[in-house]
Amino acid sequence: MSDARKHFERAVQLQTAGAWAEALAAYQSCLNEDPTHVDAAIGIARLRELRGQWSYATEAWQAVLERVPDHREAATARAESLRQAGCFHRALRAYDTALRLDPNNLYALAGKAEC
C-alpha cells in the first residue's frame, strides 16, 4: 500500500472519530505524497464545510475542480460554499457553471434561487 493511501485511510478514520484537525492534516499528507489524489482533496473540502469554514471550503472545492474540471459535486459544492460565505455574485456564476455540467442538478437550481 502506498504512503498516500495510508494517509488517506488514516484521514477517513480520524474524520469518522471526529478528530477533524488531525484528519485534515492526514488528508494534506496524502496530497503531499500524491497531488492527484482527488478523494483526499474532497475530504479536505468536506471537512472545511463541516467546520463552517466557507472561504477555505471554496478554495478546497476549487482544488478538486483543478484536478477534475467536470466534477459535478465539486462544482455544486463550490457554489454552495460561496453562497454560505456571502459571496452571492460569485455564487451565481458558480451555480451557472454547475448547471452547465448538469442542467437538472436540483441542488444547484435551489442554491441559485436562494442567491
N, C-alpha and C positions, 0 to 999 in steps of 0.2 A: 504494500500500500504506500502511495506517495505521501510525502510530508504534507502537501496541500490537502489531500484527502483526510489525513489525521486531524489537521487543524479544523477542517470543516466539520467533521463528525463531532469533535470536541465542542465546537461552537454551538451546534444543534443541541447537544446535551446540556450545555450551560444555559442556553436560552430557555429550554424546557424547564430547567430548575429555577428559572427566574433570576439567574446571575447575569443580568444584561450587560453590565460593563465588561465582565470577563468574556462574555460571548462576542461582544463587539471586537475585542482585542483578538480573539481567536479567528473570527472571520477575516480581520485585517491581516493576520499572519498567513491565512490561506491565500489571500490575494497577493501577498508579498512573494509567496512561493510560486503561485500561478496566476498572473494578472488576468488571464482569460476565464477564470472560474466564475461563471455567471451566477451560480447558486449562492456563492459567498457574497457577491455584490447585492443580490436580492435580500439575503439575510441582513446585511447592514441596513439596507433601506427600510425593511420591515421593523427592525429594532428602533431605528430613528423615529418611525411613525408611532410605535408603541410608547415611546418616551415623550411624544408630543413635540419633537424637535423638527418642526416642519421645514425650516430652511435647509437643515442637514439632510432631511429625507429627500427633498427636491434634488439636492446635489447627488445623493446616492442613487436615486432613480435615473438621473441623467447618466451616471456612470454605467448603469445597466444598459441604457439605450445606446451608449457609445460602443458597447460590446455586441449588442443585438439590436440594430436600429428598428426592426419591425416587431419588437416585443410589445404585444398589446397590453398586457398587465402593467408593464413599466410605464408605458405612455399614459395610461389612465391614472395610475398611482402618482406619477409626477404632477399631473394636472391637479389632482386632489390635494397634494401637498402644497402646491402653490396657492390653491384656494384657502386651505386651512391657515396658511401663513399670511393671508390677507392681500395677496398679490393677484387681484381679480383680473386685471387686464392680461397679465401673463398667463393666468389660469385659463382664460377663454381661448387664447391661442393654443395652449397645450391640449385643451379638450378637443379643439378642431383637429389637431394632429392625431389624437387618439381615435377620433371618429373617421379620419381618412383610413386608418388601419382597419377599423371595424365599424362600419356605418350603423350597425344595430346594437352597439355597446350601450346597454341601458345605464350603467354606472356613469359613463361619460355624458350621456344625454341628461341624466338627472343632475350631475355636478355642474354642467354648463348652465342648466336652468337656474341653479342656485346662485350663480355669479350675477 
